[in-house]
Amino acid sequence: MTILKISLSASILIIVIMTIRRIMLHRLPKKTFLILWCAASLRLLNSLSIPSHFSIYTLFDEFTRKDFGSSHASGATFVMDMADFTTLSGASATALDYKIIFRGIWLIGLTACVFLILTKHFRSLMDYKASLPVDSSCVKLWEKEKRMVRKVEIRQSDKINSALTYGLFHPVILLPKTTDWEDERKLRYILAHEYAHIRRFDIVYKWLFAAVLCIHWFNPLVWIMYTLANRDIELACDEAVLQIFGSIARSSYAKMLIELQERKDMPAPLTNYFSKSAIEERTVSIMKAKKMTFVSVTAAFAVVICTVIVFASDPTSSVAEEISVAGQEISLDEGNAADGSADMIDLNNISMITNGSTVHEIKNGHMVIYNDGENSWNLTQGEIVNLQVKIDNVLKDGQTAVIGYVVDNIYTDIFIGKIKENKTVEFTVPDDGEYTFYMIGASSDTMNVQSFEVNKFL
């Protein structure tokens, strides 16, 4: 899949999560939404691929297959005048130019986002390095009470106005120098919140969301996801604090948040800030916080599973391959051959290659026609022809393709199936004539063809 297709596909999941969040924010454990945002992020990174018959994309493919099949007669013949390639070549070149331009724009945006985020992050780290140790009896007592797997350092700085944490392997809780060290209750709230960030490895989530934002900077829904995901990180930590201190602490904890919000400054993008989220949403969430129960945990589990299965999964391979190969049900058994697969190809998705040894790509639903230099192959009836295809396989089970020949402007499939790095297709020439050969991409991912060779034997 291209970045644009991945982004558009994941956008559906983002909208669904936003809807669930709006309805269920005060009814489910807050970590539920963080898990859903992680699923969306993995989807955007093309790292989450779960085939499911219940996937919305499976249902969409089924609908498309039925609708497409109703408008295409089985066994239809695809005929095209080869002279059309004069116009087609110009259109393909223009499309290639636009593709290069779009990739350039995307790369500029990616570079800019990475530069801005890392610049802000490292500048902030320079300020944090100038911090000083904390000498407070309350802090020392809190450290003794905690059994920490990772040693946590607590420091103070005059360059911040609100507490934050940073560091993965050597985490640091950084407190403002103006902190009231005698107010033990408030100090314990802050330390409990920041320690929740450390214990949950929230810095990893922030790196994940930042990486997704940089890659999909052009998608406004990803920016919304980034904002809401960071809010949910804070809400989950607020919930953890209330689990420690009990519902009786809701009012005092919410009051402390409001006081700290008044002193808020701009946070670094890859730190966990005590008051980063929208204060109103956090305050309401704190006041409506409910004790976690078996029912709420079960409901959260069901929401996550159902959302992932329906909206974060891929269509089942059988349906996807039927759709990709042709507008009719075709078995993809090895060596299966059929007529009419080419009738589903849009003219704008056809290109011609005169040198089969040139490395090239074939996207899903695209066709490449191969010539012998500037000419076709003059073949005689009864000759045996071997077509040798070599691809750079990126999928464990191979990639699906259709291979066939063209003679007298009639397209005939001779192979439909999986190709794993190398594939040899052999057929006997049915009639004398001028032959060219074609390959259609029928895999969900772009096929990288290393070579396409034609060898004939008497």
C-alpha positions in Angstrom: 0.0 0.0 0.0 1.1 3.6 -0.6 1.3 6.1 2.3 -1.9 7.8 1.0 -3.9 4.5 0.9 -2.7 3.6 4.4 -3.6 7.0 5.7 -7.1 6.9 4.2 -7.7 3.4 5.4 -6.6 4.3 9.0 -8.7 7.5 8.9 -11.8 5.3 9.1 -10.5 3.8 12.3 -9.6 7.2 13.7 -13.1 8.5 13.2 -14.5 5.4 14.9 -12.2 5.8 17.9 -13.2 9.5 18.1 -16.8 8.5 18.1 -16.3 5.8 20.8 -14.3 8.2 22.9 -17.0 10.9 22.7 -19.7 8.5 23.9 -17.8 6.3 26.3 -15.0 8.6 27.8 -16.5 8.6 31.3 -17.8 5.0 31.2 -14.7 3.0 30.3 -11.2 2.8 31.9 -9.1 5.6 30.3 -6.4 3.1 29.2 -9.0 1.7 26.8 -8.6 4.7 24.5 -4.9 4.6 24.7 -4.9 1.0 23.4 -7.2 2.0 20.6 -4.9 4.9 19.6 -2.0 2.5 19.6 -3.9 0.2 17.2 -4.6 3.1 14.9 -0.9 4.1 15.1 0.2 0.6 14.1 -2.3 0.6 11.3 -0.8 3.9 10.1 2.6 2.4 10.2 1.3 -0.6 8.2 2.4 -2.9 11.1 -1.1 -4.2 12.0 -2.4 -6.8 9.5 -5.1 -9.1 10.8 -7.2 -10.8 8.1 -10.8 -11.0 9.3 -14.1 -12.0 7.7 -15.7 -9.4 9.9 -13.5 -6.6 8.6 -15.4 -3.6 7.2 -13.0 -3.9 4.2 -14.1 -7.5 3.7 -17.7 -6.4 3.6 -16.8 -3.6 1.2 -14.9 -6.0 -1.1 -17.9 -8.4 -1.1 -20.2 -5.5 -2.1 -17.7 -4.3 -4.7 -17.3 -7.8 -6.1 -21.0 -8.3 -6.5 -21.6 -4.9 -7.9 -18.6 -5.2 -10.3 -19.6 -8.7 -11.3 -23.1 -7.6 -12.3 -21.6 -5.2 -14.9 -19.1 -7.6 -16.5 -20.1 -10.7 -18.3 -18.1 -13.8 -17.5 -15.5 -14.6 -20.1 -15.5 -11.1 -21.7 -12.8 -10.4 -24.2 -10.6 -7.4 -23.7 -9.5 -5.8 -27.0 -7.5 -2.7 -27.4 -5.8 -1.1 -30.4 -2.0 -1.0 -29.7 -1.9 2.4 -31.3 -3.6 3.7 -28.1 -0.3 3.4 -26.4 1.0 6.7 -28.0 -1.6 8.6 -26.0 -1.2 6.2 -23.1 2.6 6.7 -22.8 2.1 10.4 -22.5 -0.5 10.0 -19.8 1.7 7.5 -17.9 4.7 10.0 -18.0 2.5 12.8 -16.7 1.2 10.5 -13.9 4.8 9.6 -13.1 5.7 13.3 -12.9 2.9 14.0 -10.5 3.9 11.0 -8.4 7.5 12.3 -8.1 6.2 15.7 -7.2 3.8 14.3 -4.5 6.6 12.2 -3.1 8.9 15.2 -2.9 6.2 17.3 -1.1 5.6 14.4 1.3 9.4 14.1 2.0 9.7 17.8 2.6 6.8 17.7 5.1 8.3 14.6 6.8 11.7 16.3 7.1 10.2 19.5 8.5 8.1 17.7 11.1 11.0 15.5 12.3 13.3 18.6 12.4 10.8 20.7 14.4 10.0 18.0 16.9 13.6 16.9 17.5 14.8 20.5 17.7 12.2 21.3 20.4 12.9 18.1 22.2 16.7 18.5 22.4 16.5 22.2 23.3 14.3 21.2 26.2 16.7 18.4 27.2 19.5 21.0 27.3 17.4 23.0 29.8 16.6 20.0 31.9 20.3 19.0 32.2 20.8 22.2 34.1 18.4 21.1 36.8 19.4 20.5 40.5 18.7 17.7 43.0 15.8 18.1 45.3 16.4 18.2 49.0 13.0 17.6 50.6 12.0 15.3 53.4 8.6 14.6 51.7 10.3 13.6 48.5 12.8 11.4 50.3 10.0 9.7 52.2 8.1 9.1 49.0 11.2 7.5 47.4 11.6 5.1 50.3 8.0 4.0 50.0 8.3 3.1 46.3 9.8 -0.1 45.1 11.2 0.9 41.7 12.6 -1.4 39.1 14.1 1.6 37.3 15.8 4.1 39.5 13.9 7.4 39.2 15.7 10.7 39.8 13.7 13.7 41.2 15.2 17.1 40.3 14.1 20.7 40.2 14.5 23.5 37.6 13.7 27.2 37.4 13.1 26.8 33.6 9.7 25.1 33.9 6.4 26.0 35.5 4.8 22.6 35.8 6.0 19.1 36.6 7.1 16.7 33.9 9.0 13.5 33.3 11.5 12.6 30.7 13.9 9.7 29.9 13.2 6.0 29.2 16.0 4.0 30.8 17.0 6.7 33.3 13.7 8.5 34.0 13.7 11.8 35.7 10.8 13.6 37.4 11.4 17.3 37.0 9.6 19.7 39.4 9.5 23.5 39.2 11.8 25.3 41.6 8.8 27.2 42.9 7.1 24.0 44.2 5.7 24.2 47.7 7.9 21.5 49.3 5.9 21.8 52.6 2.5 20.9 51.0 2.9 17.2 51.3 -0.6 16.3 49.9 -0.1 18.3 46.6 3.5 17.0 46.3 2.3 13.4 46.6 -0.4 14.0 43.9 2.2 15.3 41.5 4.7 12.5 42.2 2.0 9.9 41.9 0.9 11.3 38.5 4.5 11.5 37.2 5.4 8.1 38.4 2.4 6.7 36.6 3.9 8.1 33.4 7.1 6.3 34.2 5.6 3.0 35.3 3.4 2.9 32.1 6.3 3.7 29.7 4.2 6.7 28.4 7.3 8.1 26.7 7.2 5.2 24.3 3.7 6.0 23.4 4.7 9.6 22.8 7.5 8.6 20.5 5.1 6.3 18.6 2.5 9.0 18.1 5.1 11.5 17.1 6.5 9.1 14.5 3.1 8.6 13.1 2.4 12.3 13.0 5.7 12.9 11.0 4.9 10.3 8.5 1.2 11.2 8.0 1.6 15.0 8.5 -0.7 15.7 5.5 -3.7 14.0 7.2 -5.7 16.3 9.5 -7.2 13.3 11.3 -3.8 12.2 12.4 -3.2 15.6 14.0 -6.5 15.2 15.9 -5.4 11.7 16.9 -2.1 13.0 18.1 -3.8 15.6 20.3 -6.5 13.2 21.7 -4.0 10.4 22.3 -1.8 12.7 24.4 -4.9 13.8 26.3 -5.7 10.2 27.0 -2.2 9.6 28.3 -2.9 12.2 30.9 -6.4 11.0 31.7 -5.1 7.5 32.3 -2.5 8.8 34.8 -5.2 10.9 36.5 -7.2 7.7 36.9 -4.2 5.9 38.3 -3.8 8.7 40.9 -7.4 8.4 42.0 -7.1 4.6 42.3 -4.3 5.3 44.8 -5.9 8.1 46.9 -9.5 7.1 46.4 -12.6 9.0 45.3 -12.4 11.3 48.3 -9.4 13.0 46.7 -11.2 14.0 43.5 -12.0 17.6 44.5 -8.6 18.4 45.9 -6.8 16.8 43.0 -9.0 18.7 40.5 -8.4 21.9 42.3 -4.6 21.3 42.2 -4.8 20.8 38.4 -6.6 24.1 38.0 -3.9 25.9 40.0 -1.1 24.3 38.0 -2.8 25.2 34.7 -2.5 28.9 35.6 1.3 28.5 35.5 1.4 26.3 32.4 4.2 26.9 29.8 4.7 25.3 26.4 5.7 21.6 26.8 8.4 19.7 24.8 6.8 17.2 22.4 8.4 14.1 23.8 8.0 14.7 27.5 5.1 13.8 29.8 3.6 17.0 31.2 1.5 17.1 34.3 -0.9 19.7 32.8 -0.6 19.0 29.1 -4.2 18.0 28.4 -7.2 20.3 28.1 -7.8 21.2 31.7 -11.6 21.3 31.4 -11.8 17.7 30.1 -9.4 16.5 32.7 -11.4 18.1 35.5 -14.7 16.8 34.4 -13.1 13.3 34.0 -11.7 13.4 37.5 -15.1 14.5 39.0 -16.9 11.8 37.1 -14.4 9.1 37.8 -15.8 5.7 38.8 -14.2 2.8 40.5 -13.0 0.2 38.0 -15.2 -2.9 38.1 -15.3 -6.3 36.4 -18.1 -5.0 34.2 -16.2 -1.9 33.0 -13.0 -3.9 32.3 -15.0 -6.5 30.3 -16.8 -3.8 28.4 -13.5 -2.1 27.6 -12.0 -5.5 26.4 -15.0 -6.0 24.2 -14.8 -2.5 22.7 -11.1 -2.9 21.9 -11.5 -6.4 20.3 -14.6 -5.5 18.2 -13.0 -2.2 17.0 -9.8 -3.9 16.0 -11.5 -6.9 14.3 -14.0 -4.7 12.3 -12.0 -1.5 11.6 -8.3 -2.3 12.0 -8.2 -5.6 10.2 -7.6 -6.5 6.5 -10.0 -8.3 4.2 -9.7 -12.0 4.0 -7.2 -13.1 1.4 -9.8 -15.1 -0.7 -12.0 -12.1 -1.2 -9.2 -9.7 -1.8 -7.5 -11.9 -4.4 -10.8 -12.5 -6.2 -11.4 -8.8 -6.5 -7.8 -8.0 -7.4 -7.5 -10.6 -10.2 -10.7 -9.9 -12.1 -14.3 -8.7 -11.8 -15.5 -12.3 -11.4 -14.9 -15.2 -9.0 -11.7 -16.9 -10.1 -9.9 -19.6 -8.1 -6.2 -18.8 -7.5 -5.0 -22.3 -7.6 -1.4 -22.6 -8.9 -1.4 -22.8 -12.7 -5.0 -21.8 -13.1 -5.6 -19.9 -16.4 -8.6 -17.9 -17.6 -9.6 -15.4 -20.2 -10.8 -11.9 -19.5 -8.8 -10.7 -16.4 -7.6 -7.7 -18.4 -11.1 -6.4 -18.9 -11.0 -4.9 -15.4 -7.9 -2.8 -16.0 -8.3 1.0 -16.5 -6.5 2.3 -19.5 -4.7 4.8 -17.3 -3.2 1.9 -15.3 -1.5 0.3 -18.3 2.2 0.9 -19.2 4.6 -0.6 -21.7 8.1 -1.8 -21.0 10.5 -2.6 -23.8 13.3 -4.0 -21.6 12.1 -6.8 -19.3 15.3 -6.7 -17.3 14.6 -3.1 -16.1 13.5 -3.0 -12.4 10.0 -1.7 -12.2 6.9 -1.7 -10.0 3.4 -3.1 -10.6 0.6 -1.8 -8.3 -2.6 -3.6 -7.5 -4.9 -3.3 -10.5 -2.1 -2.1 -12.8 -0.9 -3.9 -16.0 2.6 -3.8 -17.6 3.0 -5.0 -21.2 6.4 -6.3 -22.3 7.8 -6.0 -25.8 11.0 -7.5 -27.3 12.8 -4.2 -27.6 10.7 -2.1 -29.8 8.9 -5.1 -31.4 6.8 -8.0 -30.4 7.8 -11.7 -30.4 7.2 -13.6 -33.7 6.1 -17.0 -32.5 5.1 -20.1 -34.4 2.4 -22.5 -33.4 3.7 -25.4 -31.3 6.7 -23.5 -29.9 7.3 -23.8 -26.2 7.8 -20.5 -24.4 9.1 -20.0 -20.9 8.3 -16.8 -19.0 10.7 -16.2 -16.1 9.7 -13.7 -13.6 11.8 -12.5 -10.7 10.4 -10.2 -8.0 11.7 -8.7 -4.8 9.2 -10.5 -2.5 8.1 -8.6 0.6 5.4 -10.9 1.7 6.0 -14.3 3.4 3.4 -16.1 1.3 4.3 -14.4 -2.0 2.4 -11.9 -4.1 -0.5 -12.6 -6.4 -0.2 -11.7 -10.1 -1.8 -12.5 -13.5 0.5 -13.3 -16.4 -0.7 -13.6 -20.0 -0.1 -12.9 -23.7 -1.5 -10.6 -26.3 -2.0 -11.6 -29.9 -4.2 -9.9 -32.5 -5.2 -7.4 -29.7 -6.8 -10.2 -27.7 -5.6 -10.7 -24.1 -5.4 -14.2 -22.7 -4.4 -15.2 -19.1 -2.0 -18.2 -18.8 -1.2 -17.9 -15.1 -3.0 -16.7 -12.0 -1.4 -17.3 -8.6 1.3 -16.5 -6.1 4.8 -15.6 -7.0 7.6 -16.1 -4.4 10.8 -14.4 -5.7 11.1 -16.5 -8.9 8.4 -18.0 -11.1 8.6 -19.8 -14.5 5.4 -20.1 -16.6 5.5 -22.4 -19.5 3.0 -22.6 -22.4 2.7 -23.9 -25.9 2.0 -21.2 -28.6 -1.5 -21.8 -29.9 -1.2 -20.0 -33.3 1.3 -18.2 -35.4 1.5 -14.5 -34.7 3.1 -11.4 -33.1 3.0 -11.9 -29.3 3.5 -9.5 -26.4 3.2 -10.5 -22.8 1.6 -8.8 -19.8 1.6 -9.0 -16.0 -1.1 -7.6 -13.7 -0.5 -6.8 -10.1 -3.2 -8.5 -7.9 -1.5 -8.2 -4.5 -2.5 -5.7 -1.8 1.1 -4.4 -1.8 3.1 -3.1 -4.8 5.1 -5.7 -6.6 8.7 -4.9 -7.2 9.7 -6.8 -10.4 13.4 -7.4 -10.9 13.1 -8.9 -14.4 10.7 -10.5 -16.9 12.4 -12.8 -19.4 10.9 -14.6 -22.4 12.7 -17.7 -23.7 11.3 -19.8 -26.6 12.2 -23.3 -27.6 11.4 -25.3 -30.8 
